[in-house]
């Protein structure tokens, strides 16, 4: 297998991983808006899918040495806006993948951080007492 074929294969895997992250993030958003009590696990699954796609993304585009800045954690961040922001960041990462891999990676890392923060909020409050706001 030559380098171009290997790169194409990696890019295909990144595409699939981003699609999976999108699917899980959409499921998390839908469940949170409905007040489903098992939301902590669903947000965690979205977080893990985004983290995995971030790993593949960094390896595929040789960004292992990049360390994008961590978004400032808001004190009283609300759950649904955090998940919406991560959804927007994931969308931007997917759009920028071919145009500017570094910028896309930065957006992908923001999505991961926002989902991690949402998961942390759910872990602290418990899924039964969701601090939901639109």
N, C-alpha and C positions, 0 to 999 in steps of 0.2 A: 504494500500500500504506500503510495507516495504522499508527500506532505499536503498537497492540495486536496486529495481525497480524504485524508485524515481530518483536515480542517473542515471540510464540508460535512463530514460525519459528526464532528463536535458541534458545529453550528445547528445541525438538525436536532441533536440532543438538547441543546439550549432552548431551541424553539419549543420542543415538547415539554421541557421543564417549565418554561414560562407559561405555556397553556395550562399546565396542571396547577401552577400557582394561581393563575387567573380564576380557574374553576373553583378552587378551594376558597379563594378570597371572596368570590361572588356568593358562594354558599354561606360563608361566615357572615357576610353583610346581610343576606336574606334572613338568616336565623336570628341575628341580633335585632333586626328591625321588627321581627315577629315576637321577640322576647323569649325565644327557646331557652330552656334551662340548662342544656348541655353546651352552651356557647363557648365555655372555656376550652373544651377539647377541640371544637371546630375552629376556633381562632388559632389554637396551637398548631393544628394541621396546616392551616394557611401559612402560618409563620415558618414552619419547617419546610414547606414546599418552596416558599420564597427564598429561604436560606440555601436550600439545595440548588435552586436555579442560579443564585448568586455565585455559589462555588463553581458550578459549571461555566458560567459566564466569565468569571475571572480567569479560569484555566484556558478557555477557548480563545479569549482575546488577549492573553498574556498580561493580565492586570493583577497578578498575584502580589506585586509590590505596592500596589495602590492602596491607600488607606483613606477613603473618603471621610470628610468630617461628619461627626455624629450630630444629628439634629438636637437642639436644646430640648431637654425634657420639660414639658409644661407641668407645673405643680398640680393643678386640678384638671388635667386633660380629661376630656369626655370620650367615651368609648366609640360611639358611632362616627364622630368626626375623625378620630384617629384612623379607623378602618377605611373611611372614605379617602383620607389623605394617602394612605398606603395604596389604595386602589388606583388613585391618580398617578402616583409615583411608578407603580408597576406598568401602567399604560404607557407612560413616558419612556420608561426603560425599554419596553418592547418596540416603540416607535423609533427610538434613537439607535437601536442595535446596529443597524447597517451604516448609519450616517456618522455617528460619533460613539463608538463603543465605550469610551471612558465616561462620557456624560451619561450614557445609558446605565452604566454600572453604578454611578453615583446615585441615580434615581432608584435603582434596584436596592441599594443598601438603605436608602431612606425608607423604602417600603418595608424592609426587614425590621428596621428599628421601630417604626410605628406599630407594626404588628406585635413586636416583642413588648412594647409598652402597653398595648391593648390587652395582651395576654397577662401581663403583670397586674393590671387593674382588675381583671376578672379573677385572678388568683387571690388577690387581697380581699375583694368584696364577696367572692363566691358568685356563681352564676345565677343564683336565685334572687339576688338583690342587685340587679344590673343597674349601674349608673348611666342610663341611656339618655341621650339628648339628640335631637335632630338639628 
